[in-house]
Amino acid sequence: MKLSIWTDGGARGNPGPAGIGVVIKDERGEVVLKKGKFIGWATNNEAEYQALIFALDFLASCPFKDSLERIDFYSDSALLVNQMKGRYKVKANNLKDLFFAAKKKEKDLRCPIEFRSLARERNSESDFLVNQALDQAGEEAHDPPKPKTLFSR
């Protein structure tokens, strides 16, 4: 089975309320998964990685994972695509754990994944899901995270 995956991640503010969008289709163009999700506060790049990880987690748990032959992965994040291809180093500390998690999940799938960058206009389905998730998050999306302290009162 061959799949095509389109993902997007976005934050309103950087960091700010963030969401992900994932669309997975089989070789006939049939939708396997179409999901948008609010993920809390994150940067745009963190959200892009979260979308990739969500898609990889879905594939790892799906009943047809052993029949996967090839995955074409599309993102409008040139940074994500080039880091996953090994062309760019991951320098930002906030992305390192996400990158290593994504690489491990990619390896565990045991299926070739071709990462491809595409123009934002060609990623409209997953972009729509990101914005829909953020719009539906309502007030939760506007509350910044509470600062972490060593002592609680």
N, C-alpha and C positions, 0 to 999 in steps of 0.2 A: 504494500500500500504506500502510495506517495501522498504527502500532505503539503499544503501551503499554509503558512502562518503569517498573519499580519498582526503586529502589536504596536501599541502606542502607550506612552505614559506622559502625564502632564501635571503641572502644578500651577495653581493660580497664586503667583508670588513665587519666589525662589529662595528659600523654601516657602511652602504654603500648603493649603489644602490640595491633596493630590489624588489622582485616579489613574486607573489603567483600563485599557481596552484590548481584547484579544479576539481575533477571528481566525478560525481554523477551517479549512476546506479540503475535501478529498480531491483526487485527480479528476473527478467528474464535475467539480465545482459545487458539490453538495456541502452545505454547512454542517460541520461536525461540532463546532462550539462557537458561540457568539456571546461574549461576556464583558460587561463593564463592571468596575468595582472601585469604590472609594477606599483608599488605603491610609488615610490619615494625613499627617504632615510629612512632606518630603520635598526634595529638590526635583527638578525636571529629570535629571539624569538618574536619580534613584528610582523614580517612577518608571522610567524606561526599562531599567533592569528588573524591577518588580514585575512588569508585564511579561518579560521573557521568562522569568522564573515561574510565574503562574502557568504559562503555556507548557513549559517543560514538566512541571508537576502534574498537570492534567494528562500529558502523554504518558508519564511514568505509571499512572494509575489506571489508564484506560484498558479495556479488555483486548484491544487489538494491538497493543504495544509490540508484541513479538512479531507481528506481520509488517512492521514499518520498514520500508526499503530506503526511503529518502525523504528529507524535509527541506523545503525551500522556505527560509525565514526572511521576512521583509520588515524593515523598520525605517522610519524617517530620521532616526538618530544615527548620524554618521559616526559619532563617538562610540556608541554601543557596537555597531557593526564592525568598525575597525579594531576595537579592543577584542571582540570575540574572535576575529580573524587573526589576531596577533600582530597586526600592523601598528597599533598604538599601545604604549605602555599604560597601565592603570596607575596614575600618579595620585589621584584624589583619594584620601584616606576613607572618605565616606562611601566610596565605590568598591574598594578592594574586597571586602567580605562578600558583597553582592556578585562581583565578578567571579570569585573563586567558587561560590555556590552554583552559579550558572554553568561554569566549566565542568564542575563535578556532575551536575545533572545531565549535561550534554554527553559526557563520557559514559555515564550509566545507561543512557538510552541505547547505546551501541548501534546507532543509525547515523549515517552521514547527514550532516546539516550544512547547507549552503547559506551563509548569511549574506543578505543583499540589502544595500541601501536604496531607498527610493525617495522621490520627491514627496513632500507633505501632501500635495494635492492627490497623489495616488494612494494615500493611506487614509482616505476619508471614512471608511467604515469603522476602523478601530478608533480613530480620532473622535468620531461621533459618540462612541461608547464611553470614552473618557469623560467628555463633557456632560453626557447624560448622567453618569455616576456622580460627578461633582454637583450637578444641579439637584439631584435627588438627595444628596447628603444633607442638604438644608443647614440648620444651625450648627450641627456637628462640624461642618466644614469650616466654620468661621472661628472656632475656638482654638487658639494656639495651644500647643502642648504645655503641660505644667512643667516648670523647671524641676530637675532632679536634684535633691539635696541629700546630704548624708544623714541629717537628723530630721525627723518628722515631728510636728508639734500637735 
